[in-house]
Each structure stands twice: as C-alpha cells, then as structure tokens.
Amino acid sequence: MISERSLDVLRVIVQDYVSSREPVGSKSIAERHDFGVSAATIRNDMAVLEEEDLIVAPHTSSGRVPTDKGYRLFVDRLARLRPLTTAQRQAIERFLGESIDVDQVLERTARLLSQLTHQVAMVQYPSLSRSRLRHVEFVSLAPGRVLSIVIAETGAVEQRVVDLGRPVDEAALARLRGAVNAAVEGLALTDAPAVLADLADAVAEPDREAARVLAGALIEQVAAGRHDRLVIAGAANLVRGEGDFPGSVSPVLEAIEEQVVLLRLFGEMTADERGVSASIGRENAAFGLGETAVVSSGYARGDGSVARVGVLGPIRMDYSTNMAAVRAVARYLSRLLGES
C-alpha cells in the first residue's frame, strides 16, 4: 500500500521532471517542497515508489524519473487540471468564432491547440454517416469542365473539378442541377449513392451522358465526405523536443502521416469522469507510438455525431495543462458546431 505522502512525492517528481527535464533527487524535493520531513524520509518514500515501478534511476547515483506506470498513476489519481486563463478562453472563442465553415473551424482548432500545448494537435472530422445532403451545385469553369460542389447539412463542403468529355451549355447544366437536387436533397449520405447510380436513366437523352459522368463524380464526393480523417498541426513541435525521444523522432513523424493509425488509437481511447483520456508510452506501442503520449477528448455536433480532438507528444509532457486545454477546446467545439 502506497502512503499518501509517497503519492505526493510521486506527484512532485512528475511535475519537477516535466518542468526541468532533470532527474529529481530527495534533497531537491525536501528543499523545494514543504513536506515537513527530512531528505532521508523522502528517500524512503522514493524507494517505495521505485519498488512499485513508478519511478526509475536513469543512471547510477542520479535522481529519479517517472516510468510509464508512474505517469499513468499521476494522470489517473494525482493530476489536477489547470483551468485556462481568461485570456486563453477569450482567444479560443475569438479565433474559432471567426471561422466561416467546418473545414476552417477544424483547421483553426488544430493550429490553436498546437500553440496552447506546444504539442502535435489532431482534430478528427465528425463522421458524416448520419448527415444529410443540403445542396449540390455545378459551376461551369470552361467548355466541358464543371466544378461540382456538395454541401452537407453540417456545413461540410466537398468539391472537385469534373471533365464531362464534351461542352455542356448553361441550360443543360441548369437542368442537371435541378435533376440532381430533386433526387438527393435531404437524403442521408449513406443513401445518396444508390439514388445517384440511377440518375442518368431518369433524365432526357440529350443530358444522359453528362448526368452519368456527374453522378459518378458525386458518388465519389459523397464517399470522401464519409471517410474519417484528421487535421494535424504542430509536427515541428516534435522536432524541437527531439531530446525527449530515446531514439529518433522519425518513426513518430512517419506514424503521424499514417492517419489510419491515429484514428485507430483515437477509437480505442475512453474518456474518464473529467471528459478526457490519456494513452501513455507502452500503451501506444501497438500503434508504433511507444515513445509518445496522447491526450484526447470528444466533441459532438448538433446531429449527434461524435469525434475526437487531442494532442500527441513525448511521454514527458505537462499532462495537467494539456488535458485542460484539450477538454476546453473540445467543449467549445461542441458548442460552436452544435449550433451549425
């Protein structure tokens, strides 16, 4: 059984090591923190923590640093989430409130969270599987070339240039626009492809070939809108903190590029009673991220879809601050997008 004082010793070891990057010794703990006991007593507490594999000596005669297990205990039982300052909260509301659509909201969220935490920020696009189509627009760019724009009820926009193979005049384009919107407006994204597949047969012969090409492009656009993806910002923060990685930071950067890995990790994280979750060190080994920690929280859209926002960085990170920042940003996203 670990005593309350030993747990307090673990807490200050984590905090001091995160702050200084230097192993923490009993003498410095006794001098810097008001435990009311001698350095020798602190050493006894540290011996208990070491026996429990919560701290370790990186080399002989050094101070101690937390282990993955020590960080886990700190996050689960000892971390006190530091509330954001008034200035930080106002910055979040001002910076994100200026966004004009979902894409910009998520891009700005990633940039802001990276700046707040000095870690790699990751924002998952909300699943659109339950979303509905609001409108489809075709804009003529040149003879035979059209910009196809799909707008979901959530505000998400997917667009691409479509080569029709032959010129189509504005009147024909208007007829196609009307036929498509009559067929799919208000449909769930999951139901739209089947309707679009039959679209060409429902229009008059002069427009049939163009309708077939546009329908194929729209099916691909709808599918793209349903795929999970992430907005990532702040990868340079990993390079700046390369000293926190025992090996090279390159494998971590490579893993970040594989969004499917991060999405799988997000999918396995479960929030605690504070609304945040952390996956630390060897808990991430199966994803090729065993030298990192990930902190995340969920946010919800007005349509009930849920996604995650989080940060990734070295195991030696400021969990209290990062967890508070991630939770605050996730809550603001829920309010902002819940109104859209």
Secondary structure, 3 states (H helix, E strand, C coil): CCCHHHHHHHHHHHHHHHHHCCCECHHHHHHHCCCCCCHHHHHHHHHHHHHCCCEECCCCCCCEEECHHHHHHHHHHHCCCCCCCHHHHHHHHHHHHCCCCHHHHHHHHHHHHHHHHCCEEEEECCCCCCCEEEEEEEEEEECCEEEEEEEECCCCEEEEEEECCCCCCHHHHHHHHHHHHHHHCCCECCCHHHHHHCCHHHCCHHHHHHHHHHHHHHHHHHHHHHCCCEEEECCHHHHHCHHHCCCCCHHHHHHHHCHHHHHHHHHHCCCCCCCEEEEEHHHHHHHCCCCEEEEEEEEECCCCCEEEEEEEEECCCCHHHHHHHHHHHHHHHHHHHHCC
